[in-house]
Amino acid sequence: MGEETTQATIGESDSSHQRDVSVYLNTTFGASIAIALVFLVLSRVIGAPLEDQIADDSMEYTPIWERHLEDYVTDGENSYILENGTLRGPDGALLWSGTHHFVDFELPPEEGGSAPNGKVSLAVWIPDVPEGVKVPVIAEFGPYFDEASVETPGIEEPGTWLGTMIIEQIVPHGFAFAQVSVMGTGRSNHCMDLMGNAEQLGVDAAVTWLGSQNWSNGNVGMIGKSYDGSTPWQAAMFGNEHLATIVPISGLIGVMELMWKNGSSEARAPIMHNGVYGSYGIDGDLEDTGNMCPDYMAGPATGGAAWAWGGEAAGSYWAERYFLDSVLENYEGSVYLIQGMHDWNVDPHMAIPTINRLYDNDIEAKGLFGQWDHDYPDRPQIMFDRSDPGRGMEAYPEMVRMDWMQDLLEWFTYYLKMEGPQPWLGVEIQSNQGSWRLEDRYPMQNTEEISWELGSSELALVDGGNTILPDRDSGPIYETPPLEKDLYFGGLPRLHINVNTATVGGQIYALLEDCDGNNCIHIGHAIMDLRYHAGGTEEQTWLPVLQDITAYMEFFAMDVEVEAGHTIRLSLKSTGEDYLPSAASSVVNVINAGSTLQLDTFDPETRQYYETVQCTAEICLEHLD
């Protein structure tokens, strides 16, 4: 979950799309109005979205769906705002000062380590503004910053790509920027807590400090990717009066939720705490004596036990590291949630259906969900390098959002400075073939469910009758006839499979593909340990051989267009991607009768598509259709 080469853990990517085991409106659509939208890919024209939100001629910003008409910089290595801020010198140089600070707070004695004397290290860059003018703070919290020595009189560089972009483009519009090292990392003391209680308390203390300085207007916004995109959820748990908005980019709503899906464990799960992040708290200096924390022992023991005996064996360790419910209960700010639909590192189930839970709890929120992997939305070369057929390539270069920095500026201006029009609140979703559209929720409303029975003429068994899952390399394969018309579906498809097992155990991995003859591309996958076949976190039991059970599987989020003439193929195995085999392995016999694949389909003519700002970087132009 890291930042380029300086954050080579959860955030580092490669083209294999395997996780790095070293970590890891509610507004109803208005009637169509006069403004026409030209769509990429689909070549359809329909009415403009959300009439009640775009009819106001006094809007200061160009709406999202008209940004492609503006004069953006589109040939660079990332996106740029439309207009530079005024807080610059006569030669255009940035005017700010960077300083280092410590924030002291009280740690509960049971945290061990440095308790009760918690100390958070942070650096802050404050623009040169007239005396008495106060500015809001945009902050990036994480474990990767490794600040320069505290004796450094002035800090020139923030040390991350995102920090540099914010300082260069957004700070001159009247914002401060901060980077904060979580506990046990950088110059912060105590242990590397892997998102536990000590880290959460340190995050909250730093938010309070940033919001209460005499140069601050009291509003703090948090942004970051991966681990740095998880700390905003931690901060939002407290209902801190200074936390006005968060922008989690591929962040975690909970640590267990990252590494387990329906009881199935990722390969990195047992080693996440000590095997990866525990070392961040040990750098060879005298402060290492404050690193004796009980969670250093609990982390790996919990990971191994959860794989062997099920997720509930984790006990309070995971409960302490689950954020979303507390956010929904306590947080009063806004959320701009960003997620790659092909993220192999922090899966999209962190954002979908989380976005709908935010809406249902009256939290102002926006979603930006594109077909990139573990990345920011606006880096054309990196996006191309990390895209393969079936893993984002079909959506390139339309996935590159050259308006993203402008989007951030508008979001922070409204929610931190309380100026300008409110941003549009809804979901921008990109299909696997590259087209962008607007939805008021995601998974979306107004869909039609289709259900295909396994082994029927609609989803035929193609290997002559084999329905046994004996190991990770083989299992039954099903395929539709060639589609008579284009098929559009998305959200969270479901697979309900009736099975009989040899013992209490077993696991099913389901792969969904779009096939043009023998040329197939990945469109989605699901996994379930059958000890959790009813869903949820409660382990179930049954009478093997004598009793059939139904596995209620749900795919990771997807948004899919399949052309007429293509087929959809469903393959079942005992494991896949980089999930571990079940600790309770068993031979599984699939019962086709009554087993169904369920897709939520929609008519594209009823949706709101729009054109984005086209990337004209050399790598983008080389790959335009």
C-alpha positions in Angstrom: 0.0 0.0 0.0 2.7 2.5 -0.8 4.0 5.4 -2.8 6.2 4.5 -5.8 9.6 3.2 -4.8 9.6 5.0 -1.5 6.6 2.9 -0.4 7.4 -0.5 -1.7 4.9 -2.5 0.4 1.1 -2.6 0.0 1.2 0.1 -2.7 3.9 -1.3 -5.0 2.6 -2.8 -8.3 3.7 -4.9 -11.1 2.2 -6.1 -14.3 1.4 -9.6 -13.0 -1.6 -8.3 -11.1 -0.6 -10.5 -8.1 -0.6 -8.9 -4.6 2.9 -8.2 -3.2 3.1 -10.5 -0.2 5.6 -8.1 1.3 2.4 -6.4 2.3 0.2 -5.3 1.1 -27.1 11.9 -5.4 -29.1 10.3 -3.8 -30.6 12.8 -6.3 -33.0 11.3 -8.8 -32.0 11.7 -12.4 -33.8 14.7 -13.9 -35.4 14.7 -17.3 -33.1 15.1 -20.3 -32.3 18.6 -21.2 -30.9 20.4 -24.1 -27.2 20.0 -23.6 -26.0 16.9 -25.6 -23.1 14.7 -24.5 -20.8 13.0 -26.9 -19.7 9.6 -25.5 -16.4 7.9 -25.9 -16.6 4.3 -27.1 -20.4 3.9 -27.4 -21.1 6.8 -29.8 -24.5 7.5 -28.3 -26.0 10.9 -27.4 -28.5 11.3 -24.6 -29.6 14.1 -22.3 -27.3 15.8 -19.8 -27.3 14.5 -16.3 -29.0 15.8 -13.2 -30.9 18.8 -14.5 -31.4 20.2 -11.1 -27.7 20.4 -10.5 -26.5 21.9 -13.8 -29.3 24.4 -14.5 -27.7 27.1 -12.3 -25.9 29.5 -14.6 -23.9 30.9 -11.7 -21.8 27.8 -11.3 -18.1 28.8 -11.1 -16.8 25.5 -12.4 -17.3 23.7 -15.6 -19.4 20.5 -14.8 -17.6 17.2 -15.0 -19.4 16.2 -18.2 -18.3 19.4 -20.0 -14.7 19.5 -18.8 -13.5 18.0 -22.1 -14.4 21.4 -23.7 -11.8 23.2 -21.5 -8.2 23.8 -22.2 -6.5 21.3 -19.9 -2.9 20.2 -20.0 -3.3 16.7 -21.4 0.2 15.7 -22.7 2.0 15.5 -19.3 2.9 12.7 -16.9 -0.1 13.6 -14.7 -3.0 15.9 -14.6 -3.0 19.7 -13.9 -5.4 22.3 -12.5 -6.8 24.8 -15.0 -5.5 27.9 -13.3 -2.5 28.4 -11.0 -3.1 29.8 -7.6 -2.0 33.4 -6.7 0.3 32.5 -3.8 3.4 32.6 -5.9 6.4 35.0 -6.3 6.9 37.3 -9.3 8.9 34.6 -11.0 6.1 32.0 -10.4 8.0 30.4 -7.6 6.1 28.8 -4.8 5.8 30.8 -1.6 5.7 28.5 1.5 7.7 27.3 4.5 8.2 23.7 5.5 8.7 22.9 9.2 8.9 19.8 11.4 6.9 19.3 14.6 6.1 16.7 17.3 2.6 16.2 18.7 2.4 14.6 22.2 -0.6 12.6 23.2 -1.5 10.0 25.9 -1.3 6.3 25.0 -3.3 3.8 27.2 -0.9 1.7 29.3 -2.2 -1.5 27.8 -0.6 -0.5 24.5 2.8 -1.2 25.9 5.8 0.2 24.1 6.1 4.0 24.7 2.9 4.3 26.6 1.8 6.6 28.1 4.0 9.0 26.2 2.8 9.0 22.6 4.6 11.3 20.1 3.6 11.8 16.5 6.0 13.3 14.0 4.8 15.6 11.2 6.0 18.1 8.6 3.8 20.9 7.4 4.1 23.3 4.5 2.3 26.7 5.1 1.8 29.2 2.2 2.9 32.8 2.6 -0.4 34.6 3.2 -1.1 38.0 4.7 -1.1 38.3 8.5 -4.3 37.1 10.0 -5.3 35.0 7.0 -6.0 31.4 8.0 -5.8 28.4 5.7 -7.2 24.8 5.8 -4.9 21.8 5.9 -4.7 18.9 3.4 -2.8 16.0 5.1 -1.3 12.7 4.1 -0.8 10.2 6.9 1.2 7.0 6.5 4.2 4.8 7.4 6.5 5.6 4.5 7.7 9.2 4.9 10.9 8.7 7.0 11.2 12.5 7.6 14.5 14.3 7.4 16.2 15.0 10.7 14.1 17.1 13.0 17.0 19.6 13.2 16.5 20.5 9.6 15.5 24.2 9.6 13.4 24.0 6.5 11.9 21.0 4.7 12.0 21.4 0.9 10.4 18.3 -0.4 7.4 16.2 0.9 8.9 12.9 -0.3 5.9 11.6 -2.2 4.5 12.2 -5.6 1.1 13.1 -4.2 2.6 15.5 -1.7 4.6 17.2 -4.5 1.5 17.6 -6.7 -0.6 19.1 -3.8 2.2 21.6 -2.9 2.8 22.6 -6.5 -0.8 22.9 -7.6 -3.2 23.2 -4.7 -1.3 25.0 -1.9 -0.9 28.2 -4.0 -4.7 28.4 -3.9 -4.6 29.0 -0.1 -4.1 25.6 1.5 -1.5 24.1 3.8 -0.1 20.6 3.4 1.1 18.2 6.0 2.6 14.7 6.1 2.2 12.7 9.3 4.1 9.5 10.2 1.9 7.0 11.9 3.1 5.4 15.2 6.4 3.5 15.0 7.4 5.0 11.6 9.4 8.0 10.6 10.2 10.0 13.7 7.0 9.0 15.5 7.7 6.9 18.6 6.1 3.7 19.9 5.4 0.5 17.8 4.3 0.0 14.3 0.7 -0.8 15.2 -0.6 -1.8 11.8 -3.7 0.4 12.0 -4.5 -0.5 15.6 -5.7 1.6 18.5 -2.3 3.3 19.1 -2.1 4.4 15.5 -5.7 5.6 15.5 -5.2 7.7 18.6 -2.0 9.2 17.1 -3.9 10.0 13.9 -6.7 11.7 15.8 -4.2 13.7 17.9 -2.4 15.0 14.8 -5.7 16.0 13.1 -6.6 18.0 16.3 -3.2 19.7 16.3 -3.4 20.6 12.6 -6.9 22.0 13.0 -6.1 24.1 16.1 -2.9 26.0 15.0 -3.2 29.8 14.9 -2.6 29.7 11.1 -5.3 27.1 10.5 -8.9 27.8 9.7 -9.8 24.7 11.7 -10.6 22.4 8.8 -8.5 19.4 7.9 -8.8 17.1 4.9 -7.0 13.8 4.6 -5.9 12.2 1.3 -3.7 9.2 0.5 -3.4 5.9 -1.4 -3.3 2.4 0.0 -2.0 2.5 3.6 -2.1 6.3 3.3 -5.7 5.9 2.0 -6.6 3.8 5.1 -5.6 6.4 7.7 -8.4 8.8 6.6 -10.9 6.1 7.6 -9.2 5.8 11.0 -9.4 9.5 11.6 -13.1 9.6 10.6 -13.9 7.1 13.3 -13.6 9.7 16.0 -16.0 12.3 14.8 -13.2 14.9 15.2 -14.6 18.4 14.7 -11.6 19.4 12.6 -11.9 16.6 10.1 -14.0 18.1 7.3 -13.4 15.7 4.4 -11.4 12.6 3.5 -10.2 11.3 0.1 -9.4 7.6 0.5 -7.7 6.2 -2.6 -7.7 2.4 -2.5 -7.8 2.5 1.3 -8.9 -0.1 3.8 -12.2 0.0 5.7 -10.7 -2.7 7.9 -7.6 -4.8 7.9 -9.3 -8.2 8.0 -11.5 -7.1 5.2 -8.4 -6.6 3.1 -7.1 -10.1 3.6 -10.1 -12.4 4.0 -13.1 -12.8 1.7 -15.9 -15.1 2.8 -13.4 -17.0 5.0 -10.8 -17.3 2.3 -7.3 -16.1 3.1 -4.8 -14.2 1.0 -1.2 -15.5 0.9 0.0 -12.4 2.7 -2.5 -12.5 5.5 -0.6 -14.4 8.2 2.5 -12.2 7.9 1.1 -8.7 7.5 2.0 -7.4 10.9 5.4 -8.7 11.9 6.5 -10.1 8.6 6.0 -6.7 6.9 5.2 -3.6 8.9 6.6 -4.6 12.3 10.1 -3.8 11.0 9.1 -0.2 10.4 9.2 0.4 14.1 12.8 -0.8 14.4 15.6 1.3 12.9 18.5 0.7 15.3 18.3 3.7 17.5 17.7 4.0 21.2 14.0 4.6 20.7 13.7 0.9 19.7 13.4 0.2 23.4 9.9 1.6 23.2 8.8 -1.0 20.7 7.7 -3.8 23.0 4.0 -4.0 22.2 1.6 -6.9 22.7 0.2 -6.6 19.2 3.6 -7.6 17.8 2.8 -11.1 19.2 -0.9 -11.0 18.5 -0.6 -10.0 14.8 1.1 -13.1 13.3 -0.7 -15.5 15.7 -4.0 -14.0 14.7 -3.3 -14.3 11.0 -2.3 -17.9 11.2 -5.2 -18.8 13.5 -7.7 -17.1 11.2 -6.5 -19.1 8.2 -6.6 -22.4 10.1 -9.8 -22.0 12.1 -11.7 -19.2 10.4 -11.9 -15.4 10.7 -13.6 -15.3 14.0 -10.6 -16.9 15.6 -8.9 -13.5 15.3 -11.0 -12.1 18.1 -10.4 -8.5 19.2 -7.3 -8.0 17.1 -9.4 -7.5 13.9 -12.3 -5.8 15.7 -9.9 -3.1 16.8 -8.8 -2.7 13.2 -12.3 -2.3 11.6 -13.2 1.3 10.9 -16.3 1.6 8.8 -19.1 1.1 11.4 -17.5 3.8 13.7 -17.2 6.1 10.7 -20.9 5.7 9.9 -21.8 6.4 13.5 -19.5 9.3 14.3 -18.2 11.1 11.2 -19.9 14.3 10.1 -17.6 15.3 7.1 -17.6 14.3 3.5 -15.9 11.5 1.5 -14.4 11.4 -2.0 -13.9 7.7 -2.5 -11.5 6.6 -5.3 -10.9 3.0 -6.3 -9.3 1.1 -9.2 -11.7 -1.6 -10.4 -8.6 -3.8 -11.3 -6.8 -3.1 -8.0 -5.1 -6.5 -7.2 -3.7 -5.1 -4.0 -6.6 -3.4 -2.2 -9.7 -5.1 -3.8 -12.6 -2.9 -4.9 -14.9 -4.4 -2.2 -13.3 -1.7 0.0 -15.2 0.9 -2.0 -18.2 -1.0 -3.3 -20.7 -1.2 -1.7 -19.1 1.1 0.9 -20.1 4.1 -1.2 -23.8 3.1 -0.8 -23.5 2.7 2.9 -22.2 6.3 3.1 -25.2 7.5 1.1 -27.6 5.5 3.3 -26.1 7.2 6.4 -26.5 10.7 4.9 -22.8 11.2 4.4 -22.0 13.5 1.5 -19.9 11.4 -0.8 -18.6 11.0 -4.3 -17.1 7.9 -6.0 -14.6 7.8 -8.8 -14.2 4.1 -9.9 -12.0 3.5 -13.0 -10.4 0.5 -14.7 -6.9 1.1 -13.3 -5.1 -1.0 -10.7 -3.4 0.1 -7.5 -2.8 3.7 -8.6 -3.9 7.3 -8.8 -6.4 8.2 -11.6 -4.1 10.4 -13.7 -0.8 8.8 -14.6 -0.8 7.6 -18.2 2.5 5.8 -18.5 2.2 3.9 -15.2 -1.5 3.0 -16.0 -0.4 1.6 -19.4 2.5 -0.4 -17.9 0.2 -2.0 -15.3 -2.6 -2.9 -17.7 -3.0 -6.2 -19.5 -5.9 -7.7 -21.6 -8.8 -8.2 -19.2 -7.0 -6.1 -16.6 -7.7 -2.6 -17.7 -6.1 -2.5 -21.2 -9.5 -2.4 -23.0 -10.2 0.9 -21.1 -7.0 2.6 -21.9 -6.4 5.5 -22.4 -10.0 6.6 -21.5 -9.2 5.6 -17.9 -6.6 8.4 -17.6 -8.3 11.3 -15.8 -6.4 14.4 -16.9 -9.0 16.5 -14.9 -8.3 14.8 -11.6 -6.2 17.6 -9.9 -8.9 20.1 -10.9 -11.4 17.7 -9.3 -9.4 17.7 -6.1 -9.1 21.5 -6.1 -12.8 21.9 -6.4 -13.5 19.4 -3.7 -11.1 20.9 -1.2 -12.2 24.4 -2.0 -15.8 23.6 -1.1 -15.3 21.3 1.9 -12.2 23.0 3.5 -12.6 26.6 2.5 -16.4 26.6 2.2 -16.2 28.5 -1.1 -17.5 27.8 -4.5 -20.3 25.5 -5.6 -20.8 22.1 -4.1 -19.2 19.3 -6.1 -21.5 16.8 -7.8 -22.3 14.0 -5.4 -22.6 10.6 -7.2 -20.5 7.9 -8.8 -18.4 8.2 -11.9 -18.0 4.6 -13.0 -16.0 3.3 -16.0 -16.9 0.1 -17.8 -14.2 -2.5 -18.6 -14.4 -1.3 -22.2 -13.6 2.3 -21.3 -16.9 4.2 -21.3 -17.6 6.6 -18.4 -21.1 7.2 -17.0 -22.8 8.8 -14.0 -24.7 6.8 -11.4 -26.4 8.1 -8.2 -25.3 4.9 -6.4 -23.0 1.9 -7.0 -24.0 -0.9 -7.2 -26.6 1.0 -9.2 -30.3 1.1 -9.2 -32.8 0.4 -11.9 -31.3 -2.8 -13.1 -32.8 -6.1 -14.4 -31.5 -9.3 -12.9 -30.9 -12.3 -15.2 -30.3 -15.7 -13.8 -28.6 -18.6 -15.6 -28.7 -22.1 -14.2 -25.5 -24.0 -14.3 -25.6 -26.9 -16.7 -28.6 -25.5 -18.6 -28.7 -24.4 -22.2 -28.0 -20.8 -21.0 -24.8 -21.8 -19.2 -23.8 -25.2 -20.4 -21.2 -27.5 -18.9 -18.5 -27.6 -21.6 -16.3 -30.5 -20.4 -18.7 -33.4 -20.7 -20.0 -33.7 -17.1 -17.1 -33.1 -14.8 -18.4 -31.3 -11.7 -15.7 -32.1 -9.2 -13.3 -29.6 -7.7 -10.3 -31.8 -6.7 -7.5 -29.2 -6.6 -6.6 -25.7 -7.6 -5.9 -26.5 -11.2 -9.1 -28.1 -12.4 -12.8 -28.0 -12.1 -16.0 -27.6 -14.1 -16.3 -25.0 -16.8 -19.6 -23.5 -18.1 -20.2 -21.3 -21.1 -23.1 -19.4 -22.6 -24.1 -19.6 -26.3 -22.9 -16.6 -28.4 -24.8 -13.6 -27.1 -27.5 -12.3 -29.5 -27.0 -8.7 -28.4 -24.6 -6.6 -26.4 -24.8 -7.3 -22.7 -24.2 -4.6 -20.0 -24.0 -5.5 -16.4 -22.2 -4.4 -13.2 -22.1 -4.1 -9.5 -21.8 -7.3 -7.5 -22.9 -10.4 -9.6 -23.8 -13.4 -7.5 -23.1 -17.1 -7.8 -25.3 -19.5 -5.8 -23.8 -23.0 -6.0 -25.3 -26.2 -4.6 -22.5 -28.5 -3.5 -21.8 -31.7 -1.6 -18.5 -32.2 0.2 -16.4 -35.1 1.4 -15.7 -33.3 4.7 -16.6 -30.1 6.5 -14.6 -27.8 4.4 -13.6 -26.9 0.8 -13.3 -23.8 -1.1 -14.5 -22.4 -4.5 -12.9 -19.9 -6.7 -15.0 -18.7 -9.6 -13.5 -17.0 -12.7 -15.8 -15.1 -15.1 -14.5 -14.4 -18.6 -15.5 -12.7 -21.9 -14.6 -15.1 -24.7 -14.4 -14.4 -28.5 -13.7 -17.9 -29.6 -10.7 -19.1 -27.7 -9.6 -15.6 -26.9 -10.9 -14.9 -23.4 -10.3 -12.0 -21.0 -10.9 -11.7 -17.3 -14.0 -9.8 -16.3 -14.3 -10.8 -12.6 -13.7 -13.4 -9.9 -15.1 -14.6 -6.6 -13.9 -16.9 -3.8 -15.5 -18.6 -0.7 -14.3 -20.9 2.0 -17.3 -23.3 2.3 -17.2 -23.0 6.1 -18.7 -19.6 5.4 -21.1 -20.8 2.7 -24.1 -18.8 4.0 -22.1 -15.6 4.0 -21.1 -13.3 6.8 -18.5 -14.1 9.5 -20.2 -17.0 11.3 -18.6 -20.4 10.6 -21.2 -23.0 9.6 -21.2 -26.8 9.8 -23.1 -29.6 8.0 -23.2 -33.3 7.5 -20.6 -34.1 4.7 -21.8 -36.6 2.0 -25.3 -36.7 3.5 -26.2 -33.1 3.3 -26.1 -30.7 0.4 -25.3 -27.0 1.1 -25.5 -23.8 -1.0 -22.6 -21.4 -1.3 -23.9 -17.9 -1.6 -20.9 -16.3 -3.4 -20.6 -12.7 -4.5 -18.1 -11.5 -7.1 -15.8 -8.6 -6.5 -17.2 -5.4 -8.1 -17.1 -5.1 -11.8 -18.7 -3.1 -14.6 -18.8 -5.0 -17.9 -19.7 -4.7 -21.6 -19.8 -7.9 -23.6 -20.3 -7.7 -27.4 -22.9 -9.7 -29.3 -21.4 -12.9 -30.7 -19.1 -13.3 -27.6 -19.7 -15.9 -24.9 -19.4 -15.7 -21.1 -17.4 -18.4 -19.5 -17.5 -19.5 -15.9 -14.7 -21.6 -14.5 -14.6 -23.2 -11.0 -11.5 -24.3 -9.1 -10.6 -24.7 -5.4 -8.5 -21.5 -5.3 -7.1 -18.8 -7.6 -5.4 -15.4 -7.8 -3.2 -15.4 -4.8 -5.5 -16.9 -2.2 -4.3 -19.7 0.0 -5.9 -23.2 -0.3 -8.5 -23.7 2.4 -7.1 -25.0 5.7 -10.1 -27.3 5.6 -9.6 -28.7 2.1 -12.1 -31.1 0.8 -13.2 -32.6 -2.5 -16.3 -30.6 -3.6 -19.0 -31.9 -6.0 -21.0 -29.2 -7.7 -24.7 -29.9 -8.1 -25.8 -28.0 -11.3 -29.6 -28.2 -10.6 -30.7 -25.0 -8.9 -27.2 -23.4 -9.0 -27.3 -20.0 -10.7 -25.2 -17.1 -11.9 -27.0 -13.8 -11.4 -26.2 -10.6 -13.3 -27.6 -7.1 -12.8 -28.1 -5.9 -16.3 -29.1 -2.5 -17.7 -30.0 -0.7 -20.9 -27.2 1.7 -21.8 -29.8 4.1 -23.4 -31.2 4.8 -20.0 -27.8 5.8 -18.4 -25.9 9.0 -18.4 -22.6 8.6 -20.3 -20.1 11.5 -20.8 -16.8 12.3 -22.5 -13.7 12.8 -20.3 -10.7 15.1 -20.9 -8.7 13.1 -23.5 -5.1 12.2 -22.6 -2.7 13.3 -25.4 0.5 12.1 -23.9 2.5 10.1 -26.4 1.7 6.8 -24.7 -2.1 7.6 -24.9 -2.0 8.6 -28.5 -0.3 5.4 -29.4 -3.1 3.4 -28.0 -6.2 5.2 -29.0 -8.6 3.1 -31.0 
